[in-house]
Amino acid sequence: MCPTPTPAGRHWDGSPRATRRPRPLRVAGTSPSRLLRVGQSRCCRQCGNRIDLYQCTDQRPIALHPAELAAADVSESSRWHLSGGIAHPHGDGSAWCRIPHALLCPRRTLTCRTAPGLEVIRRQLAVRTRRMIDTGVFTPAPATSTSTQPATVADADTGEPDRPVVQILLCRYLAEHPLNDLRCVAQTRYRHRCTHTVPAPNGPTGTWRLLPATTQHGQLALPDGLMAVYDLGKLPYSEQLRWRAQRCPAHATASGAAELALAGWQPFDPLLHAAHIHTRLPHSQARWQGRG
């Protein structure tokens, strides 16, 4: 007696087998944000818990708690809502809202009292952080200096700054990494993040200059006067847009390519970012100027 083989696409009992085809992720052309949802989640460097990164209307990134909370348990000043991938610092009129992770991070000291419901979530995150530390899954980031004094000639870096100040389209931004480590944020066709860097190997580059320590026209300069700025003002308009979008030359014109990470630019503020002000040009400025 020969057994009857199971037809393709069905289980052994003859029931149909559901097959799920992977669907490519696409971003609508009218979306204010080109960032894919898969690129917004990461872990907090202080406590190791999951956070969701979004851009605000002023292009500043903000870390939000991944779950929605009842708006009644959150003060009005701490309510956030999402619209088109952009975070807005107020409620949207619904019974639910998002909250910044800084208000729930167990390794941060709060200066104000919170609702009992938020304290419960904060204790749960603290227990999870302790469990990850005990099992070796997470190692807290070392404490960084919180000094707000600008760097002087005596303590200035011998090379390029770890977080340089870059001037793009007459606006200054604080970079997240050194210039050579600025990685393209676009998604490749293999659904991985591009491995190329923003500075083109054979393309035009900017120039290190000593400019007044101001952020916008009309603001008063700091008493120290000048600061080292990597100026891209002499580059073409399209090239400056590419730098601000943090894309490599291959993905500069690829409008359909989504982003797997937020651009690491922060609008520079001489008071908030005084620790990153350098009053002397880096020794490697000749290399950058020679490539321009």
VENLINQUI-V503840 format. One record per pair of residues at least 12 apart in sequence whose C-alpha atoms are under 10 Angstrom apart, sorted by the first residue. I is the first residue (numbers start at 1). GAP is how many residues later the second one is. Records with the same first field share a line. If there is no record, write none. Layout:
I->GAP / GAP
This chain:
24->165 / 167
25->12 / 13 / 166 / 233
26->230 / 231 / 232
27->229 / 230 / 231 / 232
28->56 / 228 / 230
29->226 / 227
30->54
31->52 / 53 / 54 / 55
32->23 / 25 / 51 / 52 / 53 / 54
33->21 / 22 / 50 / 51 / 52 / 53 / 225 / 226 / 229
34->50 / 51 / 152 / 221 / 222 / 223 / 224 / 225 / 226 / 227 / 228
35->19 / 20 / 50 / 51 / 150 / 151 / 152 / 222 / 223 / 224 / 225 / 226 / 227 / 228
36->49 / 150 / 151 / 222 / 223 / 224 / 225 / 226
37->15 / 16 / 17 / 48 / 222 / 223 / 224
38->14 / 221 / 222 / 223
39->13 / 14 / 15 / 146 / 148 / 154 / 219 / 220 / 221 / 222 / 223
40->12 / 13 / 14 / 15 / 23 / 45 / 219 / 220 / 221 / 222
41->12 / 13 / 22 / 23 / 25 / 219 / 220
42->21
43->20 / 95
44->19 / 57 / 58 / 61 / 96 / 97
45->93 / 94 / 95 / 96 / 97
46->59 / 60 / 61 / 62 / 83 / 92 / 93 / 94 / 95 / 96 / 97
47->58 / 59 / 60 / 61 / 78 / 79 / 81 / 82 / 83 / 85 / 86 / 91 / 92 / 93 / 94
48->57 / 59 / 77 / 78 / 80 / 81 / 82 / 84 / 85 / 89 / 90 / 91 / 92 / 93
49->16 / 17 / 52 / 56 / 57 / 76 / 77 / 79 / 80 / 83 / 89
50->13 / 14 / 15 / 16 / 51 / 75
51->12 / 13 / 14 / 15 / 16 / 49 / 50 / 51
52->12 / 13 / 14 / 15 / 48 / 49
53->12 / 13 / 32 / 33 / 34 / 47 / 48 / 208 / 209
54->28 / 31 / 32 / 33 / 34 / 207 / 208
55->27 / 30 / 31 / 32 / 33 / 207 / 208
56->26 / 29 / 30 / 31 / 32 / 33
57->29 / 30 / 31 / 32
58->28 / 29 / 30 / 208 / 209
59->27 / 28 / 203 / 204 / 206 / 207 / 208
60->27 / 202 / 203 / 204 / 205 / 206 / 207
61->25 / 26 / 201 / 202 / 203 / 204 / 205
62->25 / 38 / 39 / 40
63->24 / 36 / 37 / 38 / 39
64->16 / 17 / 23 / 34 / 35 / 36 / 37 / 38 / 39 / 40
65->33 / 34 / 35 / 36 / 37 / 38 / 39 / 40
66->32 / 33 / 34 / 35
67->29 / 30 / 31 / 32
68->12 / 13 / 27 / 28 / 29 / 30 / 31
69->26 / 27 / 28 / 29 / 30 / 48 / 49
70->24 / 25 / 26 / 27 / 28 / 29 / 47
71->20 / 21 / 22 / 23 / 24 / 25 / 26 / 27 / 28
72->23 / 24 / 25 / 43
73->23 / 24 / 41 / 42 / 43 / 44 / 45
74->22 / 23 / 24 / 25 / 40 / 41 / 43 / 44
75->24 / 39 / 40
76->13 / 14 / 15 / 21
77->12 / 13 / 14 / 22
78->12 / 13 / 19 / 20 / 21 / 22 / 25
79->12 / 13 / 17 / 18 / 19 / 20 / 21
80->12 / 16 / 17 / 18 / 19 / 20
81->12 / 13 / 15 / 16 / 17 / 18
82->15 / 16
99->19
101->21
103->15 / 16 / 19
104->14 / 15 / 16 / 17 / 18 / 19 / 20 / 21 / 22
105->16 / 17 / 18 / 20 / 21 / 24
106->13 / 15 / 16 / 17 / 18 / 19 / 20 / 21 / 22 / 23 / 24
107->15 / 18 / 19 / 22 / 33
145->130
146->129
147->126 / 127 / 128
148->122 / 123 / 124 / 125 / 126 / 127 / 128 / 129
149->122 / 124 / 125 / 126 / 127 / 128
150->72 / 74 / 77 / 120 / 121 / 123 / 124 / 125 / 126 / 127 / 128 / 129
151->73 / 76 / 123 / 124 / 125 / 126 / 127 / 128 / 129
152->72 / 125 / 126 / 127 / 128
153->125 / 126 / 127 / 128
154->125 / 126
155->123 / 124 / 125
156->121 / 122 / 123 / 124 / 125 / 126
157->121 / 122 / 123 / 124 / 125 / 126
158->122 / 123 / 124 / 125 / 126
159->122 / 123 / 124 / 125 / 126
160->18 / 19 / 20 / 68 / 118 / 121 / 122 / 123 / 124 / 125
161->14 / 16 / 17 / 18 / 67 / 115 / 116 / 117 / 120 / 121
162->13 / 14 / 15 / 16 / 17 / 19 / 114
163->12 / 13 / 14 / 15 / 16 / 102 / 113 / 114
164->12 / 13 / 14 / 15 / 64 / 65 / 66 / 112 / 113 / 114
165->13 / 14 / 43 / 62 / 63 / 64 / 65 / 66 / 100 / 101 / 102 / 103 / 108 / 111 / 112 / 113
166->13 / 40 / 41 / 42 / 62 / 63 / 64 / 65 / 66 / 67 / 77 / 78 / 99 / 101 / 102
167->39 / 40 / 41 / 48 / 62 / 63 / 64 / 65 / 66 / 73 / 77 / 101
168->38 / 62 / 63 / 64 / 65 / 66 / 67 / 69 / 71 / 72 / 73 / 74 / 75 / 76
169->62 / 63 / 64 / 65 / 66 / 67 / 68 / 71 / 72 / 74 / 75
170->45 / 46 / 47 / 61 / 62 / 63
171->44 / 45 / 46 / 60 / 62 / 96 / 97
172->42 / 43 / 44 / 57 / 58 / 59 / 93 / 94 / 95 / 96 / 97
173->42 / 56 / 57 / 71 / 91 / 92 / 93 / 94 / 95 / 96
174->55 / 90 / 91 / 92 / 93 / 94 / 95 / 99 / 102 / 103
175->88 / 89 / 90 / 91 / 92 / 93
176->87 / 88 / 89 / 90
177->87 / 88
179->18 / 19 / 20 / 51
180->17 / 18 / 19 / 20
181->15 / 16 / 17 / 18
182->14 / 15 / 16 / 17 / 61 / 64 / 65 / 66 / 81 / 82
183->12 / 13 / 14 / 15 / 16 / 63 / 64 / 65 / 78 / 80 / 81
184->12 / 13 / 14 / 15 / 58 / 59 / 61 / 62 / 63 / 64 / 65 / 66 / 67 / 68 / 75 / 76 / 77 / 78 / 79
185->12 / 13 / 60 / 61 / 62 / 63 / 66 / 72 / 73 / 74 / 75 / 76 / 77 / 78 / 79
186->59 / 60 / 61 / 62 / 64 / 65 / 66 / 68 / 69 / 70 / 71 / 72 / 73 / 74 / 75 / 76 / 77
187->64 / 69 / 70 / 71 / 72 / 73 / 74
188->63 / 69 / 70 / 71 / 72
189->68 / 69
191->66 / 67 / 69
192->67 / 68
193->65 / 66 / 67 / 68
194->53 / 54 / 56 / 57 / 65 / 66
195->53
196->51 / 52 / 53 / 54 / 55
197->49 / 50 / 51 / 52
198->44 / 45 / 46 / 47 / 48 / 49 / 50 / 51 / 52 / 53 / 54
199->43 / 44 / 47 / 48 / 49 / 50
200->48 / 49 / 50
201->48 / 90
202->89 / 90
203->36 / 46 / 88 / 89
204->28 / 30 / 31 / 32 / 35 / 84 / 85 / 86 / 87 / 88
205->25 / 26 / 27 / 28 / 29 / 30 / 34 / 35 / 83 / 84 / 85 / 86 / 87
206->23 / 24 / 25 / 26 / 27 / 28 / 29 / 34 / 79 / 82 / 83 / 85 / 86
207->22 / 23 / 24 / 25 / 26 / 27 / 28 / 78 / 79 / 80 / 81 / 82 / 83 / 84 / 85
208->19 / 20 / 21 / 22 / 23 / 24 / 72 / 73 / 74 / 76 / 77 / 78 / 80 / 81
209->17 / 18 / 19 / 20 / 21 / 22 / 71 / 72 / 73 / 76
210->15 / 16 / 17 / 18 / 19 / 20 / 21 / 68 / 69 / 70 / 71
211->14 / 15 / 16 / 17 / 18 / 19 / 20 / 68
212->12 / 13 / 14 / 15 / 16 / 17
213->12 / 13 / 14 / 15 / 16 / 55 / 56 / 57 / 58 / 61 / 64 / 65 / 66
214->12 / 13 / 54 / 55 / 56 / 57
215->52 / 53 / 54 / 55 / 56
216->52 / 53
221->49
222->48 / 49 / 52
224->53 / 55
225->54
226->51 / 52 / 53 / 54
227->43 / 49 / 50 / 51 / 52 / 53 / 54
228->48 / 49 / 50 / 51 / 52 / 53 / 54
229->48 / 49 / 50 / 51 / 52
230->51 / 55 / 58
234->58
235->57
238->14 / 15
239->13
243->20 / 22
244->19 / 20 / 21
245->14 / 17 / 18 / 19 / 20
246->13 / 15 / 16 / 17 / 18 / 19
247->12 / 16
